[in-house]
């Protein structure tokens, strides 16, 4: 049995998930989906920054386009920390394709960074 706090909305329901993946304590159906997913295949969106050249700021904020497996977070950060990009960059530009080998999940820019 696992006890979790749902993060799908501000309500923060206290969930209990048993060995048969029955979820209790949820206020809405999203809590059921979250509880089952968190126990069977936890995922997270990774947010970070990458070094950028040619901009007035030294770092560009980025995030994964979709949640990645929780076990791949450190591997994802290793890939992010190795790269350096050139300005200009625009919101949604792909910085790393298929991060951690996860097909269709990219690291994307989350801020426009103009060239100086």
N, C-alpha and C positions, 0 to 999 in steps of 0.2 A: 504494500500500500504506500502511495506517495501523496504528500500534501504539497500543493502548489498555490501560488497567488496568480490569478489570471491577469494578463497584461493587455487583453484585447480592448478594454475601455477603462475609463477612470474609476469605475466602480471597484475594481480589485477584489473580485470574489475569491474566497478561500475554497479551493477545490480539493477534493480527495479522489484519487484514481486508484481503483483496486486492481488485483492481478488479472481480472477479466476485462480490463479497460472500461469499467463502468465509472462514470464521472458524476459526482454529487457536489452540491454547494454552488453550482452555477446559477446565475440569474437569467442568462440568455443562451441560445444555442451555440454562440461563438465560444463559450467556455467549454463546452463538450469537445468541440474540435481542437481547441488549444490544449486541453488536458491530455487527450489521446496523442496528439502530435508531440507534445513535450516529453511524454513517457517513451514513445516508440521511436521517434526520429527528431530530436531537437534541432532547430535551425535558428540562425541569427543573421540580421543585416549587419555588415561590418561597416563602420564609418571611421575614416582616418584622414590623413593628409599625405600628399606627395610633394617632393621638392620640385620647384618650377624655376626655370631660367627665363630671363627677359621680361619679368613682370615686376610691378612695384612691391609685391609681397613675395616672400620666400617659399611659401607653402600654398598648395591648392587643395581645398577640401574635396574628398571623394567618398563614395560608398559603393557597396555591391548592388547591382541592379535587382537582385532577388536575394532572399535569405540563403545562406550556405549552411552546410552541415556544421554543427557546433564543434565537432572534432577537427574541422579544417580551418578554424579561426587563426591559429598561430601560423599555419602554412600560408594562408592568405596574407597575413601581415608581413611575412618574410618576403613575399613577392612585391608587395606595395613598397616596402622599405628599400628594395634594390633599385627602383626606377627613379628617373629624373625626366621631367617633361619640359617642353619649350612652349612659351606663350606665342600666340594667343590660344586660349582654351575656352570652350563654351559649355554651359550646363548641358549635360547629357552626352558629351563627347566620351567615347570609350577610351579609357586609359590602359586597361589590361583586358584582353579578350579571354574568355573561358578560364577565369581565375581558378586555380587549384584543379584544373582539368574538368571542372563542372561545366558541361556543355550548355551554352546559352546564358551563363551567368558571368557578367562582366563587371569590372570596376569602372565607374563613371564619375565624371566631374560633377560637382554640385554647386559650382560658382563660376561665373564668367571671370576670366583673368585675361586682361588685355595686355598687348605688348607695349613696352615703354620705349 
